């Protein structure tokens, strides 16, 4: 088994959904046409064809850091984000999304 490719999405200082989408798009190297909405994020996470090129033939581990303040300030948005992470991981077995606790 090969080591998964790790991408860190740092949500530190994020104040809203737009910021989460921008940070995610940047960290994952998503294409310019990425729609910056929940469905587009779920689809992109679950679609290996838009993953970073270094993931070729490998699993993808997305580590979300700095998320606690966002979760506290925007609990409804954070709940949707968690659903998106869970749904995308369920659709693509090579994808794992982990929330860093430290």
C-alpha positions, 0 to 999 in steps of 0.5 A: 500500500502506498502512502497517501498524499496529504493536503492541509486545509488551514481554516485559521482566521476564516470568517465565512463560507467564502473563505472556506471555499477559497482556502480549500480551492487553494490547498487542493489546487482546484481548477478555476472553474471550481464553483465555490459552493457546497455541492462543488466542494463535495464533487471535487473532493470525491473526484480524483481527476481534479485532485493534485497531480501528485496523487496519481495512483494514491489516496488523498488525506485532507487534514483540516486545521484551524477549524475550531473558531470557524465552527464556533462562529458559524455552527450551521455552515460548519455542520454543512462542511462536515456533511460535505466531508463525510459525503465525499469520503463515502463516495470516494474510498481513497479520500479521507478527511481528518479534523486536526484536534491540535 
